[in-house]
């Protein structure tokens, strides 16, 4: 058991301790290379260029705030450097990954990534800390993240403890996001938003999942039994009180509340060469969400030739820039903004957007 955990810790250490160089912001044109509507779309990306962001006057302001004194848990807040007084901006609620074992919003990796994303997307961001499993096994990470989300929501009437959120957060345009284990937690926040009360007027416009950490007893394409056995052992250590590998905390397809998730838009990123064999889990999540009766907008973006959380490891790379550009577009799409105010129970079949929504299929991004 210990050698498996050691392997996870080693990989996470290598992932999060990489020396990230100054990031390049690039605008990429999209050319449709293959179309078999409505089931599959394949895109090629051309174009590059831009100017250095890190170390320039466009780097956002950031500061750390304790949100849960009971456990001394903090969040790092970001706002664009040129945000006008009381200018309302989309709010990104970000949850770091690290297999529930490692990672922190204060790591250089996440700080650099969010600096760039906040600047490019022109959003306010809250990157949260939660207890890792060496301190407290699951569901502590879920409970801490929910406490953080409620703390954010306490600023809804502009009378919360943090001025940046009072002044700038648009609580009708909240996006919950995370990578790997953080994406798993993000999904659980969507379930909690559907099943537990939060302040009225707090609206999650969408969820953004990067290489989500999901699993289940039924193997999908590309998953091996040996790795699944490892996942069973790991999950027992991470969550000793859960029902096992098909617990809804790890396998959302088994959650009877899946159709009630508290958002109307979903964006999922996966990678062909994901070391943890998580590629198909992202696709499977989107598929099962649709089959559950959830009727929102979804897109899954699959990067060929890339590995797990590649976008954090090299902020200069072409595909990292493409990934960020997709998030920026997703957050700021004007035609979606009117729909995020609809209730999740709305039947979209009579909506003029329905045909567009039903055309969304499998998108594969080709790496050089």
Secondary structure, DSSP 4 states (H G I P E B T S, - for coil): -HHHHHHHHHHHHHHHS--PPPPB----EEEEEEEETTTEEEEEEE-----B-TTSTTPPEEEEEEEEGGGTEEEEEEE-TTPPTT--EEEEEEE--STTTS--TTSHHHHHHHHHHHHHHT-EEEEE----TTTS-TTHHHHHHHHHHHHHHTTTTS-SS-HHHHHHEEEEEEEEEEETHHHHHHHHHHHHHHHS---TT--EEEEEEES-----SSPPTT--HHHHHHHHHHHHHH-TTS--TTSTTT-GGG-TTGGG-S-SEEEEEEETT-TTS-HHHHHHHHHHHHHTT--SEEEEEEETT--TTHHHH-TTSHHHHHHHHHHHHHHH-HHHHTGGGS-TT--GGGSTTHHHHHT--EEEEPP-
